[in-house]
Amino acid sequence: MNDSKFNSDTHIVFESQLKDEVVKCPFKAEKYDLIVNKDSIVEYVIHALPTEIGEFIDTMHILVNDNPIPYSYKFRCEGVKPTISLSSTEIDFNKFLLDHQLTRSITVENTCKLPVKV
């Protein structure tokens, strides 16, 4: 909220962008420059879009015009690939009598950190 007497020009920058690590930064803001009118509230929307497996940590700095101290927020996300493990890769029903039922089963195990729909 901008509770000052003036409009605020703001600029968002991620620390990784300052270090030329833009390719590795999975965090994206919908807007990087905003004017926050006095007595108003603006919502910043940040997305995490990891393209690699692993943990990503970054700091977002909000720079406000005529304010020497930036506001800083830490972000963290983990890129995960969905994986499963099967107890068997083959089911053999072999030979059995006509008009009889035979049941076999396999076990599907989720081996990643996210829920997986099979």
C-alpha positions in Angstrom: 0.0 0.0 0.0 1.2 3.4 -0.9 0.3 5.6 2.1 2.5 8.5 1.2 1.4 11.8 -0.2 2.8 11.0 -3.7 2.6 8.4 -6.4 5.4 5.9 -6.3 7.3 4.7 -9.3 8.5 1.1 -8.6 10.7 -1.3 -10.4 11.1 -5.0 -9.7 14.4 -6.9 -10.2 15.4 -10.4 -9.3 19.0 -10.8 -7.9 19.8 -13.4 -10.5 19.0 -10.9 -13.2 21.7 -8.6 -11.8 24.2 -11.5 -12.1 23.3 -12.5 -15.7 21.6 -15.7 -14.5 18.3 -14.9 -16.2 18.2 -18.3 -17.9 18.3 -20.1 -14.6 15.8 -17.8 -12.8 12.4 -19.5 -12.8 10.7 -16.6 -11.2 8.8 -14.1 -13.4 6.8 -11.1 -12.6 3.8 -10.1 -14.7 5.1 -6.5 -14.6 8.5 -5.1 -13.7 7.6 -1.4 -13.7 4.5 0.0 -11.9 3.2 3.3 -10.7 1.5 2.9 -7.3 -0.9 5.9 -6.9 -1.1 7.4 -3.4 -3.6 5.7 -1.1 -3.8 2.7 -3.4 -2.9 -1.0 -3.3 -1.3 -2.8 -6.2 -1.0 -6.6 -6.4 2.2 -8.0 -7.8 1.8 -11.5 -9.4 4.9 -13.7 -9.4 5.2 -17.0 -11.2 7.6 -19.9 -10.6 8.4 -21.7 -13.9 11.3 -24.0 -13.3 12.7 -25.7 -16.5 15.3 -27.8 -14.7 15.3 -30.3 -11.8 16.6 -28.8 -8.6 16.1 -26.1 -6.0 16.0 -22.5 -7.0 16.4 -19.6 -4.6 16.3 -15.9 -5.6 15.6 -12.6 -4.0 13.2 -10.1 -5.5 14.0 -6.4 -4.9 11.3 -3.7 -5.2 13.0 -0.4 -5.9 10.9 2.6 -5.1 11.8 5.9 -6.7 13.4 8.4 -4.2 13.7 5.6 -1.6 17.3 4.5 -1.1 16.3 1.2 0.7 14.8 -1.5 -1.5 12.2 -3.9 -0.2 13.5 -7.5 -0.6 11.7 -10.8 -0.6 13.2 -14.3 -0.8 11.7 -16.9 -3.2 12.2 -20.6 -3.3 10.9 -23.4 -5.5 12.0 -26.8 -6.5 11.8 -28.2 -10.1 10.6 -31.8 -9.9 10.0 -34.4 -12.7 7.1 -36.8 -12.2 8.4 -40.4 -11.9 7.0 -43.7 -11.0 8.4 -47.2 -10.3 6.6 -50.4 -11.4 6.9 -53.8 -9.6 7.0 -55.5 -13.0 7.2 -54.5 -16.6 5.5 -57.6 -17.9 2.4 -59.5 -16.9 2.1 -63.1 -18.1 -1.3 -64.8 -17.8 0.1 -68.0 -19.3 -2.4 -70.7 -20.2 -5.6 -71.3 -18.3 -9.1 -72.8 -18.8 -11.7 -71.1 -20.9 -14.4 -69.2 -19.0 -12.3 -68.9 -15.9 -10.9 -65.7 -14.5 -7.3 -65.1 -13.5 -6.1 -61.9 -11.9 -2.6 -60.5 -11.8 -1.5 -57.2 -10.4 1.4 -54.8 -10.5 2.4 -52.2 -7.9 2.8 -48.6 -9.0 5.0 -46.5 -6.7 5.3 -42.7 -6.8 9.1 -42.0 -6.5 9.0 -38.2 -6.8 8.1 -35.3 -4.5 4.8 -34.5 -6.2 1.5 -36.3 -6.5 1.3 -38.3 -9.7 -1.9 -39.4 -11.5 -1.7 -42.7 -13.2 
